[in-house]
Amino acid sequence: MKYRFIILITTLLLSSLACQTIVQSGDQADNPPSDLGEVLFQDDFSNTSSGWDRVNLDEGVTDYDNGIYRMYVNETDTDVWANPGLNFTDVHMEVDATKVGGDDNNDFGLICRYMDTDNFYFLIISSDGYYGVGKVTNGEQQLIGIESMPPSDEINQGNAKNHLRGDCVGNTLSLYVNGVFLASYEDSDLSSGDVGMIAGSFEQPGTEIHFDNFMVLKP
């Protein structure tokens, strides 16, 4: 099991765009869920003007890159993230995430109810097969319901693609990977905010995750 406090690259975090309620961007994802509600937002990252942060620094990168969204972390014990500048309450999120570089001891996944750099939920996995759901509140980060990230055989390890799903509905935060339910946890600190994606490193820099087919649906 693993756990560490997230050291955030605040210089990579841009102010959110004006909040919107229902937005669509880019083409529809390849395999949208058929048993869920309406699509509130979707992006295949083919349109570089769809609203996501675009930052390129020595410490890390969060930017569009040839039809995917690239996150690169060039510092140890550091997370970077990006948001499209929206506002939701209850959401069902999905994304394809592929690890293409760096150590397998990493973290990456989805963000919901993002209010600012000091307050948001995250639902993550790692390339060595661990997962967790947590929050940053008042600038302090912690996992919810568990002391450390447990392992799961459902996570594709190494340089592989994983399909992530995160549900933030009421006080329940649920994480799925590759169509399989992993866990749900209860928390009531945050009720609404932006969505997003996150990637981070632990002992070694160089984490690189490519995201594609990001979707937000009404639960």
N, C-alpha and C positions, 0 to 999 in steps of 0.2 A: 504494500500500500504506500501511497505517496501523498504528500501535502506540503505546500509552502505558501507563504504570503505572497501575493502578487505585487511586484514592483512595477508601477505603471509608467509608461512613457507619456507623460502629459503633453509633451510638445507635439505628439502625433495626433492629438485629439482636437478636431476643429469644432467650431460652433455648429449646432444643428441648423438645417435650413428651416424655413417657416413650416410649422406643423400643418399636416393635412389629414383628412379622414380616410378617403379611399383614393388610392393611386395605383395605376398600372404602368410598368416600365419594361420595355423590351418585349421579346416574343415569349409566348407561353412556354413553361418548362416542359421537358420531354414527356414526363409521366406524372401529371397532376393527379392528386387523390380524387377518386370519383365519389367517395362516400362522405365528403365534408362540405362545409358551407361555401359561400361565395369567396372568390379570390379578391382580397383587399389590396394586395401589392405583389408584383412579381418582376423579376429581373434576371435575364441571362447574361448581363454585362456586355452586350454587344454595343450598347449606346453609352458612350463615356460621359454623357451629360445627364444621366439618370439620377444624379443627386448624391452619390456616395463620396466620402472623403477621398482626396487625392493628395497623398503626402509621400515624399521621397527624401529621406534623410539617411545619414550614415548609420544611425541607430536602428532604423527600420523603415519599411515601406508598407503603405496601404493604398492600393491603386488598381485601376483597370489595367489589364494586360492581355490583348489579343483574344477577347471574348470570354475571359474569366476575371475574377477579382483576386489579386495577389496580395498575400500578407507575408512579409519577410521580417524576422526578428533577429537583429544582429547584436543583441546584448543578452547576458545571462539573467535568469530570474526576472524576466520582463514579459509583459503582455502588451499587445497593441490591438486596436479594434477599429471598427468603422460603422457608421450609421447613415441611413438614407435621409434622415430629417423628417420623420413621421411621428404620429401619436396614436396609440391604440390602448385599449383596456385589455380585453381577452383576445388572445391570438393562438393560432396553430401555425408554426413556422416549419419550413423544410429547406434543406440545402444539401448539395453534393460537395463534399470536402475531400481533397486529395493531398496527401503529404508528398512533396516532391524534393525536399531537402532538409538537412539537419538531423539531429538526434531523435530517436523514437521516444525518448523521455521528454514529451512536450505537452501542450494542451491546445485544443481548438474546438470551436463550436458556435453556439448561438447566444444572442443577448435579447432580453425583453425588458420592458418597463424601464428603459434607460431615461433617467431624468437629467443627469449631468455626470461628470467624470467621477463623482463621489457616491452615486446612488444608481444601482441597476442590478438585475439578475443575470446570471450566466449559466448555461447548460453545456457541458464540455465532455470530450473524450480525449484520449491520448493515443499516440501511435504504438505504444507498448501495451495497450489493452485495458486502460483504466477509464473510469467515468466519474462525473460528479455534477451536482447542482449547487450553486452557491449565490452569494450576493455581496455587493459592495454597498455599505450604508455608512454615510458620514465619513467616507474615505477609508473605512476599515473593511477588510475582505474576510469572508468565512464561508465554509461549506455549510449546507443546511441539512440537518438530520443525521449527519455522519461526521466522524472525526478525520477520516482520510478517504481518498478515492479508492473504491473497491475495483477489482478486476471483472472483466466480462469476456467470455469466449466469442461473443457476437461481434466484437469490434475487429475489423480487418487491420492487422498490424503491419508495420513497416511502410514502405512507399506504396500506399494503396488508397483507394477511394472508399469512403464511407458515406452513406446517406443518413443524415441526421434529421431528427424531428424533435421539436420542443414545443410543448403546450403550456401556456400560461393562462389559466382559466380560474377566475376567482382567487382563492388562496392556494390553489394546487399548481405545482410546477412539475411537469412530467417530461422525461427524456426517453427517446427511442433511438435505436441505431439499426440500420439495414432492415427496417420493418419489424423489429423486435422491441417490445417494451422493456426498459431497464429499471426505472424507478420513478416514484412520485414522492414529493415532499411538500409540506405545508409551510407557508409563510405569508404574513399579512402586512409587511412593512411598506411595500410598494404596490400601487394599484393601477398605474398607467404610465405610458412613456413610449419612447422610440424602440425600434427593433435594431438588430445588428448582428455582426459576426466578430469573433475574437480568435486570436492565436497567440501562443506564448512559448517561452523557453524555460528550462530549468537550469541544470548545471552547464550546459553548452549552448553557445549562440548558433545561429544559422537556421532556425526553424523556418520552413517555407511551406505555406499551405495555399492551395488554389481552390477557390470557391466558385460554384456555378449553380444555376437554376434555383435561385433563392425565391421562396414563396411565402407569403403571409395569407392565411385563410381565416375566415370567420368560423370559430369552433361550432 
